[in-house]
Amino acid sequence: MTEAQGLIETDRLATLSVNGSDSLYWDGVADMYTSVIVWIPLAVIAILLLIRNITPKRLILVLCLVALTVVLTDQLSSSVFKPLFQRLRPTRDPLMLDMIDTVNGYRGGLYGFFSGHAANSFGLAVLFMWLVKDKLFSISVVVWAALSSLIRTYLGVHFVGDILVGALAGCLLGSLAYWIFHMVTRNDDVRRLHGSGLLYTKSGFMRSDVFTFMCVLFGTFSVIMIGACIKESII
């Protein structure tokens, strides 16, 4: 067995260890977690966080960089890497088909390297980490990004390797977006007056707004867990 074959086999074994379960409850959690609707409140709060804490002079630039991060991570995955490498998803791989658990029959597209969901999630998480510069906030968004990514392996539509490479790409592109922001604004005469570190983060974001964001994030986690429990009891 060559080194490359060994890595592929290790990736398959790691994927099988994360993929699926015999629990309808966790299947429900995974299904709800991937729903766009459940994350709308967090998206709204994230936009409000930017509006309330970034000066109008810089806000349009930041919103454009958020959009750019999403577009770049998505297109790099779907338009470059997937057609270039043509690595089948676990749900499409003939060697994995009989071993992979799916949820509600969802199998995704044909190719899965690398994961666009992982790239999007980590790209946004890293960009917001750089913008906000708060330890607890950073931990929270990394947890969100990691769960958003690993859920894809639980569903069987990505290998762990797809997730890791997607996460790395997202981190790089999120950092690139912030670097652009820094280079464009470094000579601005904009100054935000803020006092105690108890009230503001290192970048001047109000901690009360950051706390609100984290409350909505973990509140969404709770809604997903409770919703999956209710769904299981109905079934």
Secondary structure as GFF3:
##gff-version 3
##sequence-region A 1 235
A	DSSP	alpha_helix	3	18	.	.	.	ID=ss1
A	DSSP	alpha_helix	24	33	.	.	.	ID=ss2
A	DSSP	three_ten_helix	37	39	.	.	.	ID=ss3
A	DSSP	alpha_helix	40	53	.	.	.	ID=ss4
A	DSSP	alpha_helix	56	75	.	.	.	ID=ss5
A	DSSP	pi_helix	76	81	.	.	.	ID=ss6
A	DSSP	alpha_helix	82	85	.	.	.	ID=ss7
A	DSSP	alpha_helix	116	132	.	.	.	ID=ss8
A	DSSP	alpha_helix	135	154	.	.	.	ID=ss9
A	DSSP	alpha_helix	160	185	.	.	.	ID=ss10
A	DSSP	alpha_helix	207	234	.	.	.	ID=ss11
###
